[in-house]
C-alpha cells in the first residue's frame, strides 16, 4: 500500500471508529473484538431475490472440467498447467471464478445501473437515481484495457503449507488470478454524466448477486467503497471480456474493473453506485479485506493493491524425464506495475538464475518468462520463481502473517520429480 492509500485508510478508519462514516460496516465493538483474536471464517449461504436467478445446476454457470479447474464450492481456481501454451490473455473458459453466493442470470434489456448519493447533483437518494441502460453504456465512448483481476486470498494455502500458520478462507493456491482484455466505459465518464460534485469523497459500487450471509448474519449485497480519486483514475465499467460480452460468472452484463487492486473491488453484476460526500463503509472494508494480526494495528489495515507473485505453468508434483533439457515457463505480476526481472531456482533457493522474458510487460497485467533446465540426476527437486517489479518490490522468503490469509506474496516452493 502506498502512502496515499495508507493515509486514506487511516482517515477512514478513524472516521468510522468515531461514528462519522456512513454505511453499515461491522460494529466498532465487534471490529475491535475481531482484531484482538482470529479472523472469521468466510462461509457462504443465501438465496437470490429480485429480478435475478441462479444457475440451475450449481453456483457457477460455465463448465468446470477438472483438467482446467479446482473447485471450492462457489469458487473455481484455474490450474496453472492449463495456462501452458495459451498466449498472453487468460482464455475465458479457464478464467477463475470467485463468487460470494452464486452467479446470477440477468436480462440485459431490463437491467439498469442506478447512481445516487450526496456526491451527485439532483440525486441524493435511490428514489431519484440517475439511470443508465445497457444500451446507454454501450453508446458512451468506450475504452479497452488489459489488466489482471486477482482475489486478495490468492496463495492463501501457502500460509499453512509453507509457514505452518492458521488462516481462514478459501485455500487458494496461485490460480485465483487472470489477465483479460476488458472493454467498457470509464467510471469517470459515467460519474460526470450523472452529476458528480466536487464534494464527493467515496464511491460504493454494489452487485446484484444474492445477499451474503455468514455466521447467521445477513450482510446484504456485496459492495466495497473506492476513494473518488481512484474511481476517476483508471476504473472501468466493463461489458466485454476478451472481445465478447461478459459471461454470467464474470459479471454479465456489467462489472467493475479496478486495475492493480484486489478482486473484491471489481464488483460483478453491477446494479448501483452510491456517490457520497461523506465517508462510506461496508463489511467488505471493515470486517473483511483487512490485514489483522500481531503485526498490524488493532483496527487492522485495509487491503487495496496486490503484491508481487510468480507461478510456474506446471502441475504441482510434475514429473520430468531425466537426461534431457526442459524449458520451465511461468508468469509474474504485481499491483505496483511492470515486472523488472524474474529469477528462477531449481535447487530450493540455493542458486538463482535470470529467466528470459517472452511476452509484453504491461503495467496492469503480467510478464511471461522461460528458463532452460537440464536436471543433473533423478530425484526430488524444488522449483522457485522470484519476481522483482519496477518499484524494487520483490518476493520475500516469508509473507507477513495475517489471520484472514490475504496477500501471500512470498516465493512459492513448487515440488517436482525427475525420473
CORSULUR-V387810 format. One record per backbone hydrogen bond with DSSP energy under -1.0 kcal/mol. NH is the residue of the N-H (numbers start at 1). CO is the residue of the C=O. Records with the same first field share a line. If there is no record, write none. Layout:
NH = CO / CO
//
This chain:
6 = 2
7 = 3
8 = 4
9 = 5
10 = 6
11 = 7
12 = 8
13 = 9
14 = 10
15 = 11
16 = 12
17 = 13
18 = 14
19 = 16
20 = 15
22 = 279
31 = 27
32 = 28
33 = 29
34 = 30
35 = 31
37 = 34
43 = 41
68 = 65
69 = 65
70 = 77
72 = 75
75 = 72
76 = 97
77 = 70
78 = 175
79 = 68
82 = 79
83 = 80
86 = 83
90 = 179
94 = 91
95 = 92
97 = 76
103 = 59
105 = 53
111 = 107
113 = 132
114 = 271
115 = 130
116 = 273
117 = 123
119 = 275
120 = 117
121 = 195
128 = 125
129 = 126
130 = 115
132 = 113
137 = 133
138 = 134
139 = 135
140 = 137
143 = 184
145 = 182
147 = 180
148 = 364
149 = 178
151 = 176
154 = 151
155 = 173
156 = 153
157 = 172
158 = 155
159 = 156
161 = 157
162 = 158
163 = 158
164 = 160
165 = 159
168 = 403
172 = 170
178 = 149
180 = 147
182 = 145
183 = 240
184 = 143
185 = 237
187 = 235
190 = 186
191 = 187
192 = 188
193 = 189
194 = 190
196 = 191
197 = 119
200 = 197
201 = 276
202 = 276
203 = 226
204 = 274
206 = 272
207 = 222
208 = 269
212 = 220
213 = 45
214 = 217
217 = 214
219 = 212
224 = 205
226 = 203
228 = 201
231 = 227
232 = 228
234 = 230
236 = 257
237 = 185
238 = 255
239 = 183
240 = 183
241 = 244
242 = 181
244 = 241
246 = 239
250 = 247
251 = 248
252 = 247
255 = 238
256 = 267
257 = 236
261 = 258
262 = 304
263 = 150
265 = 262
266 = 263
267 = 265
270 = 254
271 = 206
272 = 206
273 = 114
274 = 204
275 = 116
276 = 202
281 = 22
285 = 282
286 = 282
287 = 283
288 = 283
291 = 301
296 = 293
300 = 297
301 = 291
303 = 289
306 = 260
309 = 333
311 = 331
313 = 329
314 = 312
317 = 415
318 = 315
320 = 417
326 = 373
328 = 371
330 = 369
331 = 311
332 = 367
333 = 309
340 = 388
341 = 388
343 = 386
344 = 353
345 = 384
348 = 382
353 = 344
355 = 342
356 = 370
358 = 368
367 = 332
369 = 330
370 = 356
371 = 328
373 = 326
379 = 418
381 = 416
383 = 414
384 = 345
386 = 343
388 = 341
389 = 393
390 = 338
392 = 389
395 = 387
403 = 292
405 = 402
407 = 152
411 = 396
414 = 383
416 = 381
417 = 318
418 = 379
419 = 320
//
